Structures are given as structure tokens and as C-alpha cells.
Amino acid sequence: MRCPRCGREGKPAVKKVRSKGREYWYRVVRHPDGSVCIVERLSERGEGVAAGERGYELIAAAHLIDSLAEELAEYRRALRAAVEALAAATRIIELYSFGFAELTAKLASRREPPERA
């Protein structure tokens, strides 16, 4: 996935930050070099979240599932394009090999058999 902030490749993730007794949830992009870009805050306001309350975790999980579904769709499109390219290449190879077989058969029929002594 391309990061909307810096344009580099990265993996989508969700990050929880605790500040002064409040929890904030952010949608982030983690880059291979270890850096993290914050894309958006999932929780609109900092609220004290009770230990049993998992609302923001569910929202974060939903965002993460959506971004992973987009990534899966991109992989499927790329795989479909690769399969189509492979089918086209296979067809071209079949045509060339069929033409080569015909050409060698014609050349072999034109050639006179070697004389035996």
C-alpha cells in the first residue's frame, strides 16, 4: 500500500496511544525502515475508555480489515493480469512451435535421402 502522506510503500496498521489517562486510536502506515506515518485519528475525541469497552478496537479492526481487503483486491488484479500474460505467451509459443514443426517437416520432405553404398 502506498502511504497517502509520504508516498512510500508500507503496511497499513492501527496504533493505540495513551495520553493523560485517555486512549486515542490512529490509522497508520508502517514503512519497512521502521518509520510510521499517521494517516488519521479513528477516535474523534480523547475519551476515558473503561477496561471492558472495546469500541475503538472494533473500529480500528474494521479499518484494518478494509485496508487489507483493498490490498488483497490489488494482489488479485495483479495475479489475474499475470495469468492472462502467461496464457498469451503460451499461445504464442504454441503457434511458433507448430510453425517450426511444419517448417522442419517441409524441409525434411524436400531433402533427398542419403545414398547408401
C-alpha positions in Angstrom: 0.0 0.0 0.0 1.2 3.5 -0.8 1.3 5.9 2.1 -1.0 8.9 1.4 1.3 11.2 3.4 4.8 10.5 2.0 4.1 8.2 -1.0 6.3 5.4 0.1 5.3 1.7 0.3 4.2 0.4 3.7 1.8 -1.8 5.6 -1.5 -0.5 7.0 -1.9 -0.8 10.7 -3.7 0.6 13.7 -1.9 2.3 16.7 -3.2 3.0 20.1 -1.8 5.9 22.0 -2.4 6.6 25.7 -2.0 10.1 26.9 -3.0 11.5 30.3 -5.4 8.7 31.0 -7.1 8.8 27.6 -6.8 6.5 24.7 -6.5 7.6 21.1 -6.7 5.3 18.1 -4.9 6.1 14.8 -4.8 4.5 11.4 -1.1 4.4 10.4 1.2 3.1 7.7 4.3 1.3 8.9 7.3 1.5 6.5 10.0 -1.1 6.0 12.6 1.2 7.6 10.6 1.3 10.8 9.1 4.7 10.5 5.4 5.3 10.9 3.1 7.8 9.2 -0.1 8.7 10.9 -2.9 8.8 8.4 -5.9 9.7 10.5 -7.3 9.5 14.0 -10.0 6.9 14.4 -11.3 8.2 17.7 -12.7 11.7 17.2 -12.0 12.9 20.8 -9.9 11.6 23.6 -12.2 9.8 26.0 -11.5 7.8 29.1 -12.1 4.2 28.0 -13.1 1.6 30.5 -11.2 -1.6 30.6 -14.2 -3.6 29.3 -15.0 -1.2 26.5 -13.7 -2.3 23.1 -15.5 0.1 20.7 -12.4 1.8 19.4 -10.7 -1.6 19.0 -13.6 -2.8 16.8 -13.5 0.4 14.8 -9.7 0.0 14.3 -10.1 -3.6 13.4 -12.8 -2.7 10.8 -10.4 -0.1 9.2 -7.6 -2.6 9.2 -9.8 -5.3 7.6 -10.9 -2.7 4.9 -7.3 -1.8 4.0 -6.3 -5.5 3.9 -9.3 -6.2 1.6 -8.1 -3.4 -0.7 -4.6 -4.9 -0.7 -6.0 -8.4 -1.4 -8.0 -7.0 -4.3 -4.8 -5.4 -5.7 -3.0 -8.7 -5.5 -5.9 -10.5 -7.2 -5.8 -8.0 -10.1 -2.1 -8.4 -10.4 -2.4 -12.2 -10.4 -5.2 -12.1 -13.0 -3.0 -9.9 -15.2 -0.1 -12.3 -14.8 -2.3 -15.3 -15.7 -3.5 -13.5 -18.8 0.0 -12.6 -19.8 1.1 -16.2 -19.3 -1.8 -17.5 -21.4 -0.9 -15.1 -24.2 2.8 -16.2 -24.0 1.8 -19.9 -24.0 -0.4 -19.3 -27.1 2.4 -17.6 -28.9 4.8 -20.4 -28.1 2.3 -22.9 -29.3 2.0 -21.0 -32.6 5.7 -20.8 -33.1 6.3 -24.4 -32.2 3.6 -25.5 -34.6 5.1 -23.4 -37.4 8.5 -24.7 -36.6 7.3 -28.3 -36.8 5.6 -27.6 -40.2 8.8 -25.9 -41.5 11.0 -28.8 -40.4 8.6 -31.3 -41.9 8.7 -29.5 -45.3 12.4 -29.2 -45.2 12.8 -32.9 -44.4 10.4 -33.9 -47.2 12.4 -31.8 -49.8 15.7 -33.3 -48.8 16.7 -36.4 -50.6 17.5 -39.4 -48.6 21.2 -40.0 -48.3 22.7 -42.6 -50.7 23.9 -45.8 -49.2 26.9 -47.5 -50.6 
